[in-house]
Amino acid sequence: MKVTLQRVLAEKRAWVAPLGLVFLLNAGIFALAVYPLSTRVGAAQTRAERAAVELAAAEQDNAGAEAARIAHDRANAALGAFYTDVLPHDLAGANRITYLRLAQLARELNLRAERRSYEPEDPARDGVLGRLKISMALRGDYSDIRAFIYELESADEFVVIEDLALSEGTDQESTLELALTLATYYRAATDGR
């Protein structure tokens, strides 16, 4: 016996009609409510993922900026300590740490000071540091000259060797002549900077 679809629909109309209506209603609800909401949820998830990536990048940038700020603060503190603890506070202080100290060091190391000159240079416009240029000519043995340079370089005072020239002396004692150009810097600003 062949059962046709029309016969089933005709005999079971009481069941098929409500099921068809429920199916159409279900499809309508899906098309009008569920599907648009699911696309909105998908778009919201995409935006949330993008926002999470941007937040992570912003937090990383913030951490980098914070590290840069901390490094800047440390550098400012170190520079402030350098200005107050290492550099002389004025030209007179720069003279004190160089004039007498260099003469004593030369004498301790058996070097003869042939000449010394000091030339202060004012800071550049809007500059904070002044410069004291020192020229010296010393005479002595190589080992003493070498010790003098070592002591000068390793001293606590901030003195920079800018130029040096070593030459053989003209006398019979076979001593060497050392021509030095040194500099020290001092805090020239007196306005509390």
Order of alpha helices (4+ residues) and beta strands (2+ residues): alpha-alpha-alpha-alpha-alpha-beta-beta-alpha-beta-beta
